[in-house]
Amino acid sequence: MGGVESLQGKLLIASPTLLDPNFARSVVLICQHGADDGALGLILNRPTEAPVVEFLPDWAAHLSPPDVVCEGGPVQREAAVSLALIDGDPPEDGWVPIGEGLGLLDVSTPPWEVPGKVTALRVFSGYAGWSPSQLESELARFDWFVVTALPDDPFSVAPERLWRTVLTRQPGRLKLLTHYPPDPTLN
């Protein structure tokens, strides 16, 4: 992979100084990452008001609360990307593994045709994408903090609080950023 350590399955926590409105105070799960292909991730903490059940009624029993579409990122917002946790065997087709039982699932397949049990499902509108070495440049500028994801992070019942929640459990100085004001000039 050209000396680049894969961040697949890790979380990117936006630095408080990252002011790009697409990513300010975001928590991104890295779904794919490689030196030649760049990176693809999903913003986990931007729920919308749109109920998923309106678009995928067959999947209603598998949706993680809140069962609304989340903004996955600024790339191809019209595309739906589904993140699932499967207990057992994932499907042979329509599955992109991220970690243990966690992956991107093609929900055009009905749930009863998935070999394993879908224990959690979240649907995203769009995704975050980085060209080769773009993410590494942003990491070098300290735009992001890389942390380990906990199994429940992608399916948090309170995704809008995830930035603060993930920072709170970090050791040392990173934990102090939990209380960093959105606009430090107003302090």
Secondary structure, 3 states (H helix, E strand, C coil): CCCCCCCCCEEEEECCCCCCCCCCCCEEEEEEEECCCEEEEEECCCEEEEEHHHCCHHHHHHECCCCEEEECCCEEEEEEEEEEEEECCCCCCCEEEEECCEEEECCCCCHHHCCCEEEEEEEEEEEEEECCCHHHHHHHCCCEEEEECCCCHHHCCCHHHHHHHHHHCCCCHHHHHHHCCCCHHHC
